[in-house]
Amino acid sequence: MLREFKEFAFKGNVVDLAVAVIMGTAFGRIITSLVNDLLMPVVGIMLGGVNFTDLRYIITPASGAVAGVALRYGAFMQSLVDFLIIAFSIFMVIKLLTSRKKKEPVAEPAPVAPSREELLLAEIRDLLKAK
């Protein structure tokens, strides 16, 4: 069982997948920081000083020890922008990889020689045409 696990864990595909997950996580954090710290403040200034993290719709206000309930649509908008940037980046990387992949020429199958029956039928057809 230990040997099987070792074979599974150290196959090239599993290691490649682990590296991709780690890099993807780091990329996601970079994009989140880009959106939260650079992009959305600039968009907020352009929209008249709006802070997107403060945008919310209060359903139940806080009272005493009970916390208020609010829909934080500003944070949702930031997450949506995160997603769109990450999705577009992944799309561009995959498009780049597929365009660089060498297109292998598709070999057409060799024509199949006619069977003996087909040759006989063709011969009969030609004899009937000659008459």
C-alpha positions, 0 to 999 in steps of 0.5 A, a space after each residue: 500500500 505504501 509503495 502504491 501511494 509513493 507511485 501515485 504521489 510522485 507521478 509527474 501529473 500529480 506533482 504538476 497539479 500540485 505546482 499549478 494549485 500553489 501558483 494559482 493560489 498565489 496568482 489569485 492573491 495577487 489579483 485580489 490585491 490588485 483589485 482591492 488595493 489599486 483598481 477599486 480605489 481608482 474606480 471609487 475616486 472616478 465615481 465620486 469618492 465611493 468606497 466599495 468595501 463600505 457599500 452595503 444594504 442593512 437588513 437588520 441594524 445592530 442593537 446592543 450585543 446583537 450584530 447587524 445583518 447586511 448585504 455587502 454588495 460592494 465586497 461582492 462587486 470586488 469579488 466579481 471583478 477579481 473573478 473576471 480578471 482571473 478568468 480572462 487571464 486564464 483564457 489568454 494563457 490557454 489561448 496562447 498555449 493552444 496557439 503555440 502547440 504545433 498543429 500536426 498534419 492529419 494524414 488522410 487514410 490510404 485508399 482501400 483497394 476494392 474487394 474482389 466482389 467490387 472488381 467483378 461487379 465493375 467488370 459486369 457493369 462495363 460489359 453491360 455498358 459495352 452492349 
